[in-house]
């Protein structure tokens, strides 16, 4: 291979040329010389002239090469699908009405040593798409659109929150102890400190420390890591929005959530009435509010409450085909019944409100329902989109909840939390009434892009190791 250039002075994107010159009449020559660059995705030699498609990040434009005009025409017509080139030439409309750059000079910028073959026409094999995203993004217009949409979702969400007085912050990804969510963490080792650290399962406890410190409205958009299985809804690393607001409770966050999601839908799709997976989905506020037990009753025909006790709830779970553990209390049993029989049937959107205290160690007790906490999950298209609650602010009660979690961990629950003494110390300085929420950004993008799997919205999803090439 000859020496390739270190840089190329590009003056225009393909989309810029179409915006400026698409209305030209066939056969018109503009006299304007531009410099474009991108990947060659089609070459069609026709004797002493040739046509090629140049695709860049904005779109595609035709290259029109003539043996009498184009430098090194013989080499140009031998370009392969996937080669990167830089081109200088006049903007013209061909006689057939195709906007083109008439190539006068060109330079090879990078060689595609692996042939694209027909892959540029669209890859249907999902394993290839996920493993070779660098090929998928060229081959599938839908993939490029999905990830451009994802970028806009994150950007618009930041703007919306900042306009409402929230401050974006960054908190540690390496935690000395796992906490902030009921989930199994990844563990690593720090050599210099000779101590184990955990990839964060949630930024929650650090964000609430910041509320204690006087940041009354904070948010973070970032990766969290959970050592769990793979599914269309689950990837071991995913992106979450967590926000905390002093002086609010969980009812305020229901309004905030439906307002944010509806606003994003209107900005991105110009409507709150979507189609997801072939079914209508109306995100227009207000969303339905219903308690967990109400929804279980609607779905199973059974009225199940904490007061029934462990034995009766075990019997109900067994009859409903729901597995349970020997250490599960009534709250855990109710949650298992809800998740296995009801959640996936909720097309929604619906806020499932009030959860058992037993399964909500960071939530504040319900002000009028004993044994319950002020917590909700937003369910959209049968999936949990968000989890929120009025925050527990009492350090003594929080210690008791942590200790309950620690006992569950000792009994074999590797997702249970441990006692976080520093967080308890922070609470002793005083956490004002606060509400917090975590929203799964990947699942939000899935809704707006109308795709079925989280792998379709994560650029490089976690996959089984690929066998070595022969």
Buried (B, 14 or more C-beta within 10 A) or exposed (E): EEEEEEEBEBEBBBBBBBEBBEEBEEEBEBEBBBBBBBBBBBBEBEEEBBBBBBBBEBBBBBBBBEBEBBEEBEEBBEBEBBBBBBBBBBBBBBEEEEBBBBBBBBBBBEBBEEEBEEBBEEBEEEEBBBBBBEBBBBBBEEBBEBBEBBEBBBEBBBEBBEEBEBBEBEBEBEBBBBBBBBBBBBEEEEEEEEEEBBBBBBBBBBBBBBBBEEBBBBBBBBEBBBBEEBEEBEBBBBBBBBBBBBEBBBBBBBBBBBBBBBBBBEBBBEEBEBEBEEEEBBBEBEBEBBBBBBBBBEBBEBEBBBEBEBEBBBEBBEEBEBEBEEEBBBBBBBBBBBEBBBBEEBBBBBBBBBBBBBBBBBBBBBEEBEBBBBBBBBBBBBBBBBBBBBBBBEBEBBBEBBEBBBEBBEEEBEBBBBBBEEBBEBBEEEBEEBBBBBBBBBBBBBBBBBBEBBBBBBBEBEEEEEEEEE
